[in-house]
Amino acid sequence: MKLQRLSWAGLKVESNGQILLIDAVQNYQRGAAIGPEKPFQFVGNTAADVVLITHLHSDHYDPEAIRSVLKPEGRFVVSEQIAAEVTNDGFAPLALALNAPQQIGNFTVTAVFAMDGVGDKQVSWVIEADGQRILHGGDTMWHNQFWQLGKTWQHFDAVFLPVNGAVVNIPRVEPSPVPITLTPIQAITVTRLLHADVLVPIHYGFHKEGMYHQFPDMEAEIARQAEVQNVKVQWVEQGNAVAKPVAAEQV
């Protein structure tokens, strides 16, 4: 697999010429307007065979971008939890139940349990191709299924997890000081529980006073916790390629 980090939580995965996108957003100035002001531009030069989203928040689901990049014969894949909403947006999605692997071209995709910080429907995605396996965590918060996921899958070449420990004050939910995404210590711990070779942090770099607060000293805390728990971390700027997972380099 070739891996490229897009903006915020977006990821591009390529296998033998086929392209899969996860949470690929180009216009973040919609909905709650959470995300980078100058996102990486991918729509004009991307033709996707498979598109996945973890959930419907506007910083993870960009219908116009999906319409622009998805090939006519491509598949838009969602969890069955949100299939009705996506259908109402004019798509004909492939809806998957949790823990039901689906082979699509070169990729095997599996929706697995995740927990949204404000109670919305969400999954994480396990992606397998070319003898490698990754997990994309959307913007999940801490939950009690990480141990089971580690037992079920046993090993990941890389995990892409939110790390910004976001505390929000948004109109539709009552304010709470509890983070709605993984904090640095939680993301490092999840990486270890999933027996992953490396954590690639996603879902960070946005802070809006009084509305969306990123975990303070996030990078330093990730470095400290990574050393304590012996976890490897690879920071990747938006638009840049992800180095091959350790296991793949040893083949």
Number of C-alpha atoms within 10 A of each C-alpha: 24 16 19 20 25 26 28 28 26 26 24 23 22 19 16 11 10 15 23 25 26 23 27 29 29 26 21 21 13 12 9 13 12 19 24 19 11 10 16 20 15 17 18 9 8 15 19 24 23 24 22 24 26 28 23 18 18 19 28 25 23 19 18 12 16 23 14 13 21 21 16 10 9 17 20 23 23 24 24 17 16 20 18 13 12 19 11 9 10 10 16 14 19 14 17 19 14 16 13 10 17 16 11 14 15 18 22 14 23 21 27 22 18 22 22 19 20 14 9 12 17 25 25 24 25 20 21 21 19 13 9 16 20 21 24 27 27 29 31 24 23 20 14 10 13 18 13 13 17 18 13 10 12 12 18 23 21 27 26 26 30 27 29 29 25 27 21 24 16 12 9 7 10 9 12 10 10 11 19 21 28 26 23 27 19 20 29 29 20 22 27 22 17 23 20 24 19 22 27 21 25 27 26 21 13 15 18 10 9 10 15 15 18 22 20 12 10 18 16 11 16 22 16 15 18 21 13 11 13 12 19 18 19 14 13 16 16 18 17 14 16 19 14 15 22 14 15 13 8 7 5
